Amino acid sequence: MAARFKMDIQDTIIYRVRKLRQRHDELVERSQGKGLALRAGEVLRTYPHVESIYEALKDKYEYADQDYTVLVPQCIEEIILEGENLHHCLGSSDRYWDRIERQESYVLFLRRSSDINKAYYSLAIEPDGTVRQKRTIYDRQEADIMEATKFLKKWQKVVAKRLTNAELELAKASRVLREQEFLQMKADRVVIQVGELAGKPLADVLMADLMENQELVSYPTLLKSA
């Protein structure tokens, strides 16, 4: 929990505290949940830049209309809880944290604007707004994904106008890594093991879910300068 609050856990004042129970209880109260704070602290120890990365994402990727909203998580706990609320692997799989740490892709939340605090769809996006995954409860896509996809295309147009050369450079690298990963999955014949998609090739499912940010073709100066 001390690591979660960015205390110096190498400092003897922190790790050799005399009133351990008191310090423990103070941090539990501060974190509003021991288990969640411990898990967030574990993530931060392995991926120390995740939260500082997210601090810079809000102005780039948040957007809303009367029906839908794309939210940028404010902390690691929110991402963990998103996975728990929708019963998928978000927040519990190291691959998402690793990609965030390397700025290969980010986890964002798609919400209904009328109920912005309720988990709806989780998004995995690349730095240029390309959507790698959009999944709701139990990794499903319901019939409402068609309307949500229309909003996401509008969102991509907005994001494209906000991009800097730095994001476009990150996006280039991300695209290469994604294509390499898909090719490896196909070569290894990786199939989904559980759920409604069990038995289907994972690469095919991910490719079907992919939404490239086509709006970038309207911004040749950005692409050229990148």
C-alpha positions in Angstrom: 0.0 0.0 0.0 2.9 2.3 0.7 4.2 1.7 -2.8 0.7 2.5 -4.2 1.0 6.0 -2.6 4.5 6.4 -4.0 6.2 6.4 -0.6 9.9 5.4 -0.6 9.6 1.8 0.5 13.4 1.6 0.7 13.4 4.2 3.5 13.6 2.7 7.0 11.0 5.2 8.3 8.6 3.5 5.9 9.4 -0.2 6.2 10.6 -0.3 9.8 7.7 1.8 11.3 7.3 1.1 15.0 3.5 1.4 15.0 2.9 -1.0 12.2 -0.8 -1.6 12.9 -1.5 2.1 13.1 0.3 2.8 9.8 -1.5 -0.1 8.2 -4.9 1.1 9.3 -4.1 4.7 8.2 -3.2 3.4 4.7 -6.3 1.2 4.5 -8.5 4.2 5.4 -6.7 6.3 2.8 -7.0 3.7 0.1 -10.6 2.8 0.9 -9.8 -0.9 0.4 -6.8 -2.9 1.4 -6.9 -5.5 -1.4 -7.3 -3.0 -4.2 -4.5 -0.8 -2.9 -2.2 -3.8 -2.6 -2.9 -4.8 -6.2 -2.4 -1.3 -7.4 0.9 -1.1 -5.5 2.1 -4.3 -7.2 1.3 -2.9 -10.6 3.2 0.3 -9.8 6.3 -1.6 -8.7 6.5 -3.4 -12.0 5.1 -0.7 -14.2 6.1 2.6 -12.5 5.1 5.0 -15.3 1.5 3.9 -15.9 -0.2 6.6 -13.9 2.1 9.4 -15.1 1.3 8.3 -18.7 -2.4 8.5 -18.0 -2.1 12.0 -16.6 -1.2 13.2 -20.1 -3.9 11.3 -22.0 -7.1 13.0 -20.8 -6.9 16.0 -23.1 -6.1 13.8 -26.1 -8.6 11.1 -25.8 -11.7 12.1 -23.8 -14.7 13.0 -25.7 -18.5 12.9 -25.3 -21.8 13.5 -27.2 -25.3 13.1 -25.9 -25.2 9.3 -26.2 -21.7 8.1 -25.4 -18.6 9.2 -23.6 -14.9 8.0 -23.8 -13.3 8.3 -20.5 -9.6 8.2 -19.6 -9.0 6.3 -16.3 -7.6 8.4 -13.5 -5.8 5.7 -11.6 -4.8 2.0 -11.7 -7.7 1.1 -9.3 -10.2 2.2 -11.9 -8.8 -0.1 -14.5 -8.7 -3.0 -12.1 -12.4 -2.4 -11.1 -13.4 -2.1 -14.8 -12.2 -5.6 -15.4 -14.0 -6.9 -12.3 -17.2 -5.1 -13.1 -17.3 -6.5 -16.7 -15.8 -9.9 -15.7 -13.0 -9.9 -18.3 -9.2 -10.0 -18.0 -8.6 -6.2 -18.1 -6.6 -5.2 -15.0 -5.6 -8.8 -14.2 -3.4 -9.4 -17.3 0.2 -8.2 -17.4 0.0 -7.7 -21.1 -2.2 -4.6 -20.8 0.0 -3.0 -18.2 3.1 -3.8 -20.2 1.6 -2.2 -23.3 0.6 0.9 -21.4 4.1 1.2 -19.8 5.6 1.1 -23.3 2.9 3.4 -24.7 2.0 0.8 -27.3 -1.7 0.9 -26.4 -4.0 2.3 -23.7 -7.1 1.2 -21.9 -10.0 3.6 -22.1 -13.7 3.3 -21.0 -16.7 3.7 -23.3 -19.7 4.8 -21.3 -23.3 5.8 -21.9 -23.5 9.5 -21.3 -26.7 9.0 -19.3 -25.0 6.6 -16.9 -21.3 7.7 -17.0 -20.3 5.9 -13.8 -21.5 2.4 -14.9 -19.0 0.2 -16.8 -20.2 -0.4 -20.4 -17.5 -1.3 -22.9 -13.7 -1.4 -22.3 -11.5 -0.1 -25.1 -7.9 -0.9 -26.0 -6.6 1.8 -28.3 -3.4 2.7 -30.1 -1.9 6.2 -29.7 -3.5 7.3 -33.0 -7.0 6.3 -31.9 -7.0 3.0 -33.6 -9.3 0.7 -31.6 -7.8 -2.7 -31.0 -10.6 -4.1 -28.8 -14.1 -3.1 -27.6 -15.5 -5.5 -25.2 -18.3 -5.6 -22.6 -19.3 -8.1 -19.9 -17.6 -11.5 -20.3 -15.6 -10.2 -23.3 -18.8 -10.0 -25.4 -20.0 -7.7 -28.0 -23.8 -7.1 -27.9 -26.1 -5.8 -30.6 -25.6 -2.3 -29.3 -22.0 -2.3 -30.5 -23.2 -1.1 -33.9 -24.4 2.2 -32.6 -21.4 2.5 -30.3 -19.1 1.9 -33.3 -20.7 4.9 -35.1 -19.8 7.1 -32.1 -16.2 5.7 -32.0 -15.7 6.7 -35.6 -16.8 10.2 -34.7 -14.4 10.0 -31.7 -11.6 9.0 -34.0 -12.1 12.1 -36.1 -11.8 14.3 -33.0 -8.7 12.4 -31.8 -7.0 12.8 -35.2 -7.2 16.6 -34.9 -5.5 16.5 -31.5 -2.6 14.3 -32.4 1.0 15.5 -32.3 4.0 14.0 -34.0 4.9 12.3 -30.8 1.6 10.3 -30.8 2.0 9.5 -34.5 5.5 8.1 -33.9 4.2 5.9 -31.1 1.3 4.8 -33.3 3.8 3.7 -36.1 5.6 1.5 -33.6 2.4 0.2 -32.2 1.1 -0.8 -35.6 4.3 -2.8 -36.4 4.0 -4.6 -33.1 0.4 -5.4 -33.6 0.9 -6.8 -37.1 3.8 -8.9 -35.8 1.7 -10.2 -33.0 -1.2 -11.2 -35.4 1.2 -13.0 -37.7 2.7 -14.9 -34.7 -0.8 -15.9 -33.5 -1.6 -17.3 -36.9 1.7 -19.2 -37.1 1.1 -20.6 -33.7 -2.6 -21.3 -34.4 -3.7 -19.7 -31.2 -7.4 -20.3 -30.5 -9.7 -18.9 -27.8 -10.2 -21.4 -25.0 -13.3 -20.2 -23.2 -16.5 -18.3 -23.6 -18.8 -17.8 -26.6 -15.8 -17.5 -29.0 -14.1 -20.7 -27.8 -12.4 -22.6 -30.6 -12.1 -19.5 -32.9 -8.6 -18.3 -34.0 -7.6 -15.4 -31.7 -6.0 -13.4 -34.6 -9.2 -13.6 -36.6 -11.3 -12.3 -33.7 -8.9 -9.5 -33.0 -8.7 -8.5 -36.6 -12.5 -8.3 -36.8 -12.5 -6.1 -33.8 -9.9 -3.7 -35.1 -10.9 -0.2 -36.1 -8.1 1.7 -37.8 -8.4 5.5 -37.5 -9.2 6.1 -41.1 -9.6 9.8 -40.4 -5.8 10.2 -40.5 -5.8 10.2 -44.3 -7.5 13.6 -44.0 -4.4 15.0 -42.2 -1.5 14.4 -44.7 0.6 17.1 -43.1 0.6 15.3 -39.8 1.4 12.0 -41.4 4.2 13.5 -43.5 5.8 15.4 -40.7 5.7 12.3 -38.5 
